[in-house]
C-alpha cells in the first residue's frame, strides 16, 4: 500500500534501528539515561533553548506546556483548526481547567496574525470575564495544508503578546518541515516563543517521541507534570537513540517530500470538481477539496484503497501527506489512481 494518511506512518530507518539496538541506557525517571540526556542536550542546542525534555507524544508535550503557562479558568487563544483544539481530546479543559477560544485566520493560508488575535483577547476585563492566559501557534499548520509561519510573523505575535504579559506556545510538530520550506532555522522560527514542542515521529521518522523546550525552570517543572501524566519512562534510551538519528539525518530529506506534495497537488488541481489553493501547499501536506465531485471524499478514499493508496477524508476534503516512505513513482501511481476515479 502507498500510505499517504500521515507522516506518522514512517518506519525507523536502518540507522535508527542500529542506534536503538546499541543504545546505552539508564533510568530516565532518575535522569540517568545517557542517551535521553544526549537527545535533550542536542535538541536544546539546535533550538537554542535553555533546556529540553523527551516526551512520549506531541500531545503530551503540548498539554504540559498549556498546564505550565496557564491557571484554571484561563482562556487559550488558537487558530480554529489548530491541533491542540481539534485533536487533543479536550485535554486543555480536563487537565488544565482552561477554555479554548478558537480564532479564524483572515489569511488564505490559515496563519494567524496579531490583527486576528488581538480582538479575541480578554485583558483588563471585568472580573467575571474569562482572562486570556496563553496564545498557541502551530508551525507548520496541519489542517491549513501544512502552511508555515515565518520568523517575522511569529515575532510580531510574540512581541505583542509579551507586551501584554501573555506567553506563547508553539506547536512545532512539523517545524523542521517549516524550516525547510522557509529557509529559516528551527531556532529562529521558535526564538520568540516561550516554549516549543516538536515531533520526532512524523517526517523525521523516529518510531516514538516528541521534545518540549523552554527555559530551564519551565522544563524542570515539565518533568514533574510529565510524570503526573504517566509519561515517566525508564530505559527510554532505546527510543531516544532513534530520535538522535532523526534530528541529525532526516531534515535534509524533507525537500523531497515537499517536492512530491507539490507535484501531487498540481496534478489534482487539474481535475474536474477539485479545488486546491496551490499557494498553501508549502510543505508535505495536501488538502484536496473534492466537494465538487460526484464520489465525495469518503467514497474517493474507499476507491483509492482498492487501488492500493491510503488517504484520509476530512469532511468535504481529502488529506494526503508525503514522507520518506513515499517515492516519486508512488506519487505517479497515486495521481493515476485519482484521475481514474474522478475523471
VOPAGU-2260 file (C-alpha; in pm, 1 decimal, decimal comma):
REM VOPAGU-2260
SITE   aa  ch    i         X         Y         Z
SITE  UNK   A    0       0,0       0,0       0,0
SITE  UNK   A    1     103,0     356,9     -69,7
SITE  UNK   A    2      25,2     515,5     267,2
SITE  UNK   A    3     -49,3     887,7     242,8
SITE  UNK   A    4    -266,9     906,5     552,6
SITE  UNK   A    5       3,7    1077,8     757,8
SITE  UNK   A    6     377,2    1109,8     807,6
SITE  UNK   A    7     321,3     932,1    1139,4
SITE  UNK   A    8     329,3     603,0     947,5
SITE  UNK   A    9     701,1     633,7     872,2
SITE  UNK   A   10     913,8     334,5     972,9
SITE  UNK   A   11    1250,4     372,1    1150,3
SITE  UNK   A   12    1546,3     368,3     914,9
SITE  UNK   A   13    1823,6     109,5     926,0
SITE  UNK   A   14    2045,0     365,0    1101,0
SITE  UNK   A   15    1776,0     422,9    1363,5
SITE  UNK   A   16    1729,6      51,6    1428,5
SITE  UNK   A   17    2104,3       6,0    1469,0
SITE  UNK   A   18    2124,2     300,5    1709,1
SITE  UNK   A   19    1833,8     161,2    1910,5
SITE  UNK   A   20    1996,5    -181,3    1937,1
SITE  UNK   A   21    2323,9     -30,9    2058,0
SITE  UNK   A   22    2180,7     240,6    2282,0
SITE  UNK   A   23    2335,9     298,4    2621,4
SITE  UNK   A   24    2051,0     319,9    2872,6
SITE  UNK   A   25    1969,1     406,4    3232,0
SITE  UNK   A   26    1661,9     505,9    3433,0
SITE  UNK   A   27    1528,2     828,7    3286,6
SITE  UNK   A   28    1292,2     891,7    3580,0
SITE  UNK   A   29    1614,2     943,7    3775,4
SITE  UNK   A   30    1751,9    1144,7    3477,9
SITE  UNK   A   31    2017,5     873,5    3442,6
SITE  UNK   A   32    1961,6     759,1    3085,3
SITE  UNK   A   33    2266,1     891,0    2895,7
SITE  UNK   A   34    2105,2     859,5    2552,9
SITE  UNK   A   35    1795,3    1050,9    2658,8
SITE  UNK   A   36    2018,6    1315,0    2810,6
SITE  UNK   A   37    2212,1    1344,1    2484,5
SITE  UNK   A   38    1890,3    1381,3    2287,0
SITE  UNK   A   39    1768,9    1653,9    2522,3
SITE  UNK   A   40    2100,1    1840,3    2511,2
SITE  UNK   A   41    2117,1    1812,2    2131,8
SITE  UNK   A   42    1762,0    1942,2    2092,4
SITE  UNK   A   43    1827,1    2238,1    2322,4
SITE  UNK   A   44    2146,2    2317,5    2131,1
SITE  UNK   A   45    1976,3    2307,0    1789,9
SITE  UNK   A   46    1680,9    2519,3    1904,4
SITE  UNK   A   47    1897,8    2749,6    2118,4
SITE  UNK   A   48    1671,8    2699,2    2418,3
SITE  UNK   A   49    1790,0    2655,2    2777,1
SITE  UNK   A   50    1656,6    2301,9    2817,0
SITE  UNK   A   51    1452,7    2023,3    2660,4
SITE  UNK   A   52    1264,2    1716,2    2779,6
SITE  UNK   A   53    1179,8    1394,2    2592,8
SITE  UNK   A   54     803,7    1336,8    2579,4
SITE  UNK   A   55     627,1    1015,8    2471,6
SITE  UNK   A   56     394,9    1214,0    2241,8
SITE  UNK   A   57     346,7    1557,1    2093,1
SITE  UNK   A   58       5,5    1588,7    2255,3
SITE  UNK   A   59     160,8    1534,2    2597,4
SITE  UNK   A   60     423,2    1797,2    2520,6
SITE  UNK   A   61     156,3    2046,5    2416,2
SITE  UNK   A   62     -65,3    1974,9    2714,6
SITE  UNK   A   63     215,2    2003,8    2968,4
SITE  UNK   A   64     303,1    2340,2    2813,5
SITE  UNK   A   65     -59,3    2457,0    2837,3
SITE  UNK   A   66     -66,9    2349,1    3202,0
SITE  UNK   A   67     250,6    2533,8    3294,4
SITE  UNK   A   68     161,1    2856,2    3114,3
SITE  UNK   A   69    -194,4    2894,0    3247,6
SITE  UNK   A   70    -415,3    2895,9    3555,8
SITE  UNK   A   71    -751,3    2718,2    3584,5
SITE  UNK   A   72   -1023,0    2940,0    3441,9
SITE  UNK   A   73    -799,1    3098,8    3179,0
SITE  UNK   A   74    -862,8    3101,4    2806,6
SITE  UNK   A   75    -610,8    2994,3    2545,9
SITE  UNK   A   76    -630,3    3151,8    2201,1
SITE  UNK   A   77    -563,8    2932,8    1897,7
SITE  UNK   A   78    -648,5    2923,5    1526,7
SITE  UNK   A   79    -978,0    2739,7    1483,9
SITE  UNK   A   80    -817,8    2447,4    1300,7
SITE  UNK   A   81    -533,0    2408,3    1549,8
SITE  UNK   A   82    -431,6    2059,1    1662,0
SITE  UNK   A   83    -449,2    2143,2    2033,5
SITE  UNK   A   84    -812,7    2244,8    1988,5
SITE  UNK   A   85    -932,3    1979,3    1744,2
SITE  UNK   A   86    -731,0    1663,4    1806,3
SITE  UNK   A   87    -620,7    1653,2    2167,0
SITE  UNK   A   88    -950,0    1531,0    2311,3
SITE  UNK   A   89   -1046,6    1839,9    2510,6
SITE  UNK   A   90    -743,5    1791,2    2734,3
SITE  UNK   A   91    -691,1    2166,0    2798,0
SITE  UNK   A   92   -1023,8    2164,1    2982,1
SITE  UNK   A   93    -976,6    1825,4    3150,9
SITE  UNK   A   94    -613,6    1863,0    3253,4
SITE  UNK   A   95    -555,3    2237,4    3290,4
SITE  UNK   A   96    -906,0    2367,7    3354,5
SITE  UNK   A   97    -884,2    2619,4    3072,7
SITE  UNK   A   98   -1119,9    2718,1    2792,5
SITE  UNK   A   99   -1013,1    2724,1    2428,4
SITE  UNK   A  100   -1108,3    3031,6    2228,0
SITE  UNK   A  101   -1074,7    2940,9    1857,8
SITE  UNK   A  102    -998,0    3229,1    1623,0
SITE  UNK   A  103   -1046,6    3223,2    1245,7
SITE  UNK   A  104    -746,7    3334,1    1043,3
SITE  UNK   A  105    -812,1    3601,9     783,1
SITE  UNK   A  106    -523,3    3467,9     573,1
SITE  UNK   A  107    -591,6    3219,5     290,8
SITE  UNK   A  108    -310,6    3001,2     427,3
SITE  UNK   A  109    -469,7    2978,1     772,3
SITE  UNK   A  110    -187,8    3154,8     954,3
SITE  UNK   A  111    -289,1    3382,5    1241,2
SITE  UNK   A  112    -171,9    3741,6    1257,8
SITE  UNK   A  113    -176,7    3976,7    1554,1
SITE  UNK   A  114    -473,7    4159,1    1398,9
SITE  UNK   A  115    -663,4    3826,8    1409,3
SITE  UNK   A  116    -564,9    3758,8    1769,5
SITE  UNK   A  117    -596,6    4097,1    1939,5
SITE  UNK   A  118    -978,2    4136,5    1921,5
SITE  UNK   A  119   -1023,5    3798,3    2092,8
SITE  UNK   A  120    -809,2    3880,2    2396,9
SITE  UNK   A  121    -961,6    3925,0    2740,7
SITE  UNK   A  122    -720,1    4153,6    2923,0
SITE  UNK   A  123    -824,3    4407,5    3186,8
SITE  UNK   A  124   -1179,6    4281,9    3152,3
SITE  UNK   A  125   -1443,1    4267,9    3429,1
SITE  UNK   A  126   -1369,2    4001,7    3689,9
SITE  UNK   A  127   -1643,9    3776,8    3552,5
SITE  UNK   A  128   -1476,5    3751,9    3210,0
SITE  UNK   A  129   -1253,2    3455,6    3136,1
SITE  UNK   A  130    -899,5    3601,5    3114,0
SITE  UNK   A  131    -664,8    3515,2    2830,1
SITE  UNK   A  132    -372,5    3315,6    2965,5
SITE  UNK   A  133    -190,6    3181,3    2658,4
SITE  UNK   A  134    -161,1    3208,2    2281,2
SITE  UNK   A  135     -90,7    2888,3    2087,1
SITE  UNK   A  136      56,2    2881,8    1737,1
SITE  UNK   A  137     113,5    2587,0    1503,6
SITE  UNK   A  138     400,3    2559,1    1253,7
SITE  UNK   A  139     350,7    2405,1    1009,6
SITE  UNK   A  140     -27,9    2428,1    1029,8
SITE  UNK   A  141    -168,0    2079,6     971,7
SITE  UNK   A  142    -530,1    2142,1     874,9
SITE  UNK   A  143    -438,7    2454,1     680,2
SITE  UNK   A  144    -245,1    2231,3     441,4
SITE  UNK   A  145      94,8    2246,0     604,2
SITE  UNK   A  146     129,6    2622,3     565,2
SITE  UNK   A  147     413,9    2788,5     752,4
SITE  UNK   A  148     469,2    3086,6     980,8
SITE  UNK   A  149     782,5    3287,7     912,9
SITE  UNK   A  150    1021,8    3417,7    1176,4
SITE  UNK   A  151     888,2    3769,9    1121,9
SITE  UNK   A  152     524,4    3665,2    1159,2
SITE  UNK   A  153     593,7    3467,7    1477,0
SITE  UNK   A  154     798,3    3750,4    1625,5
SITE  UNK   A  155     522,8    4004,9    1565,3
SITE  UNK   A  156     273,1    3793,3    1757,8
SITE  UNK   A  157     516,7    3715,1    2040,2
SITE  UNK   A  158     630,7    4076,2    2084,3
SITE  UNK   A  159     271,9    4197,7    2111,6
SITE  UNK   A  160     175,7    3908,6    2339,9
SITE  UNK   A  161     470,4    3964,3    2573,6
SITE  UNK   A  162     386,8    4333,7    2594,1
SITE  UNK   A  163      60,2    4218,1    2749,0
SITE  UNK   A  164     231,0    3960,5    2974,9
SITE  UNK   A  165      93,5    3672,5    2768,0
SITE  UNK   A  166     311,9    3366,7    2696,8
SITE  UNK   A  167     316,8    3198,2    2355,7
SITE  UNK   A  168     347,5    2824,2    2299,8
SITE  UNK   A  169     445,9    2695,7    1957,0
SITE  UNK   A  170     316,0    2356,9    1848,7
SITE  UNK   A  171     603,7    2285,9    1614,4
SITE  UNK   A  172     515,7    1923,6    1546,3
SITE  UNK   A  173     642,3    1971,8    1189,8
SITE  UNK   A  174     871,8    2269,9    1245,8
SITE  UNK   A  175    1156,0    2103,8    1055,0
SITE  UNK   A  176     925,8    2098,5     751,3
SITE  UNK   A  177     857,8    2468,3     807,7
SITE  UNK   A  178    1231,2    2535,3     830,0
SITE  UNK   A  179    1298,8    2358,3     501,1
SITE  UNK   A  180    1018,0    2549,1     329,8
SITE  UNK   A  181    1119,9    2894,2     454,7
SITE  UNK   A  182    1496,6    2850,3     458,7
SITE  UNK   A  183    1491,7    2970,2     820,0
SITE  UNK   A  184    1633,2    2763,2    1104,3
SITE  UNK   A  185    1416,6    2589,1    1362,7
SITE  UNK   A  186    1594,7    2800,1    1624,7
SITE  UNK   A  187    1492,7    3123,7    1453,5
SITE  UNK   A  188    1138,0    3001,8    1386,3
SITE  UNK   A  189    1088,4    2931,4    1758,0
SITE  UNK   A  190    1312,9    3200,1    1907,7
SITE  UNK   A  191    1031,3    3433,7    2012,8
SITE  UNK   A  192     810,0    3163,9    2163,9
SITE  UNK   A  193     821,7    3083,4    2534,4
SITE  UNK   A  194     800,1    2711,1    2465,9
SITE  UNK   A  195     802,6    2484,7    2162,5
SITE  UNK   A  196     712,9    2121,8    2102,1
SITE  UNK   A  197     831,9    1925,3    1801,6
SITE  UNK   A  198     774,5    1566,4    1690,9
SITE  UNK   A  199    1043,9    1312,4    1620,9
SITE  UNK   A  200     788,8    1060,9    1494,2
SITE  UNK   A  201     643,6    1241,3    1191,0
SITE  UNK   A  202     853,4    1346,2     893,5
SITE  UNK   A  203    1176,2    1290,0    1085,5
SITE  UNK   A  204    1086,2     921,6    1102,4
SITE  UNK   A  205    1162,1     815,5    1459,7
SITE  UNK   A  206     922,2     549,9    1590,9
SITE  UNK   A  207     821,6     731,8    1910,3
SITE  UNK   A  208     856,9    1064,5    2081,8
SITE  UNK   A  209     849,7    1442,4    2085,6
SITE  UNK   A  210    1050,2    1715,7    2253,5
SITE  UNK   A  211     935,9    2007,5    2467,2
SITE  UNK   A  212    1174,0    2301,5    2501,4
SITE  UNK   A  213    1188,5    2623,1    2700,9
SITE  UNK   A  214    1366,3    2783,9    2993,6
SITE  UNK   A  215    1533,3    2555,0    3244,8
SITE  UNK   A  216    1287,7    2617,1    3527,8
SITE  UNK   A  217     999,1    2556,8    3285,7
SITE  UNK   A  218    1146,1    2222,7    3178,6
SITE  UNK   A  219    1220,6    2126,7    3539,9
SITE  UNK   A  220     850,9    2173,6    3617,6
SITE  UNK   A  221     754,7    1996,6    3294,4
SITE  UNK   A  222     935,8    1688,0    3423,0
SITE  UNK   A  223     702,5    1684,9    3725,4
SITE  UNK   A  224     389,9    1710,5    3512,2
SITE  UNK   A  225     515,3    1456,3    3261,7
SITE  UNK   A  226     540,5    1210,2    3548,8
SITE  UNK   A  227     192,1    1303,2    3673,9
SITE  UNK   A  228      53,7    1228,4    3329,3
SITE  UNK   A  229     217,5     885,3    3328,8
SITE  UNK   A  230     496,7     989,5    3095,4
SITE  UNK   A  231     791,0     894,6    3314,8
SITE  UNK   A  232     982,2     640,4    3109,1
SITE  UNK   A  233    1261,5     416,8    3236,4
SITE  UNK   A  234    1524,1     284,8    2991,4
SITE  UNK   A  235    1398,6     522,8    2725,7
SITE  UNK   A  236    1735,5     548,6    2557,2
SITE  UNK   A  237    1631,4     279,4    2310,6
SITE  UNK   A  238    1375,4     531,1    2181,6
SITE  UNK   A  239    1588,6     840,9    2222,3
SITE  UNK   A  240    1862,7     683,6    2011,0
SITE  UNK   A  241    1630,5     683,8    1710,1
SITE  UNK   A  242    1541,0    1044,2    1789,1
SITE  UNK   A  243    1905,2    1148,4    1772,6
SITE  UNK   A  244    1941,8     989,5    1429,2
SITE  UNK   A  245    1616,0    1154,6    1320,6
SITE  UNK   A  246    1737,4    1501,6    1413,4
SITE  UNK   A  247    2080,3    1455,1    1261,9
SITE  UNK   A  248    1989,0    1279,7     935,4
SITE  UNK   A  249    1625,3    1336,7     839,5
SITE  UNK   A  250    1583,8    1715,3     791,5
SITE  UNK   A  251    1782,7    1717,0     468,1
SITE  UNK   A  252    1540,9    1464,2     316,7
SITE  UNK   A  253    1230,3    1678,5     368,8
SITE  UNK   A  254    1281,7    1875,5      48,5
SITE  UNK   A  255    1191,9    1558,4    -147,2
SITE  UNK   A  256     868,0    1519,2      48,6
SITE  UNK   A  257     776,4    1879,2     -28,0
SITE  UNK   A  258     850,1    1834,4    -397,2
SITE  UNK   A  259     632,0    1522,6    -408,6
SITE  UNK   A  260     348,0    1704,7    -231,1
SITE  UNK   A  261     364,5    1995,0    -475,3
SITE  UNK   A  262     355,9    1763,6    -776,2
SITE  UNK   A  263      60,2    1573,2    -631,3
SITE  UNK   A  264    -126,9    1896,7    -560,5
SITE  UNK   A  265     -64,7    2037,3    -907,4
SITE  UNK   A  266    -195,0    1720,0   -1072,4
SITE  UNK   A  267    -507,6    1709,4    -856,1
SITE  UNK   A  268    -579,0    2078,5    -916,3
SITE  UNK   A  269    -634,1    1999,1   -1284,9
SITE  UNK   A  270    -914,4    1751,4   -1213,9
SITE  UNK   A  271   -1283,0    1847,9   -1257,6
SITE  UNK   A  272   -1463,9    1940,4    -937,8
SITE  UNK   A  273   -1139,7    1960,2    -736,5
SITE  UNK   A  274   -1018,9    2275,3    -564,1
SITE  UNK   A  275    -671,8    2332,4    -420,1
SITE  UNK   A  276    -507,9    2663,2    -338,4
SITE  UNK   A  277    -158,7    2576,0    -459,7
SITE  UNK   A  278     -11,4    2872,4    -273,2
SITE  UNK   A  279     -87,8    2694,1      54,7
SITE  UNK   A  280      99,9    2376,2     -41,7
SITE  UNK   A  281     429,5    2474,7     113,6
SITE  UNK   A  282     538,7    2155,5     287,5
SITE  UNK   A  283     433,3    1789,2     283,5
SITE  UNK   A  284      56,1    1818,0     337,1
SITE  UNK   A  285    -202,8    1839,2      59,3
SITE  UNK   A  286    -566,5    1921,9     141,2
SITE  UNK   A  287    -785,0    1842,1    -160,4
SITE  UNK   A  288   -1137,9    1986,5    -168,8
SITE  UNK   A  289   -1343,0    1729,6    -361,7
SITE  UNK   A  290   -1687,1    1866,0    -276,5
SITE  UNK   A  291   -1744,7    1935,1    -646,1
SITE  UNK   A  292   -1701,5    1569,9    -743,1
SITE  UNK   A  293   -1969,5    1302,5    -756,5
SITE  UNK   A  294   -1798,2    1037,6    -540,6
SITE  UNK   A  295   -1721,2    1270,3    -247,4
SITE  UNK   A  296   -1430,5    1245,7      -5,9
SITE  UNK   A  297   -1522,0     924,6     176,3
SITE  UNK   A  298   -1601,6     728,0    -138,3
SITE  UNK   A  299   -1290,3     854,2    -316,9
SITE  UNK   A  300   -1077,4     729,4     -26,6
SITE  UNK   A  301   -1250,7     391,4     -42,1
SITE  UNK   A  302   -1183,7     364,6    -414,9
SITE  UNK   A  303    -823,2     475,0    -368,1
SITE  UNK   A  304    -772,7     199,7    -111,9
SITE  UNK   A  305    -894,7     -54,3    -366,5
SITE  UNK   A  306    -619,3      74,5    -593,3
SITE  UNK   A  307    -354,5      45,8    -322,4
SITE  UNK   A  308    -347,9     405,9    -196,0
SITE  UNK   A  309    -442,1     514,4     157,5
SITE  UNK   A  310    -569,8     866,2     229,3
SITE  UNK   A  311    -791,8    1026,1     493,4
SITE  UNK   A  312   -1124,1    1205,8     433,1
SITE  UNK   A  313   -1176,3    1531,2     622,4
SITE  UNK   A  314   -1536,9    1631,6     566,0
SITE  UNK   A  315   -1554,8    1753,5     207,5
SITE  UNK   A  316   -1178,5    1725,3     161,3
SITE  UNK   A  317    -907,2    1460,2     144,9
SITE  UNK   A  318    -573,0    1494,4     319,6
SITE  UNK   A  319    -260,1    1338,1     176,4
SITE  UNK   A  320      76,9    1361,4     348,4
SITE  UNK   A  321     406,7    1278,6     181,6
SITE  UNK   A  322     703,7    1133,1     369,9
SITE  UNK   A  323    1021,1     937,5     304,2
SITE  UNK   A  324     820,2     615,6     275,7
SITE  UNK   A  325     657,0     752,7     -40,0
SITE  UNK   A  326     865,5     757,9    -357,6
SITE  UNK   A  327     829,4     963,7    -673,6
SITE  UNK   A  328     689,2     658,1    -851,2
SITE  UNK   A  329     435,3     619,6    -569,2
SITE  UNK   A  330     320,2     973,7    -643,2
SITE  UNK   A  331     283,3     883,5   -1010,7
SITE  UNK   A  332      72,7     580,9    -914,5
SITE  UNK   A  333    -139,6     792,8    -682,1
SITE  UNK   A  334    -200,8    1058,0    -948,0
SITE  UNK   A  335    -306,9     792,6   -1198,6
SITE  UNK   A  336    -544,3     638,0    -942,2
SITE  UNK   A  337    -709,4     972,4    -860,2
SITE  UNK   A  338    -750,3    1054,7   -1227,8
SITE  UNK   A  339    -921,1     721,7   -1291,4
SITE  UNK   A  340   -1163,6     779,6   -1003,6
SITE  UNK   A  341   -1251,3    1143,7   -1063,9
SITE  UNK   A  342   -1226,5    1173,2   -1442,0
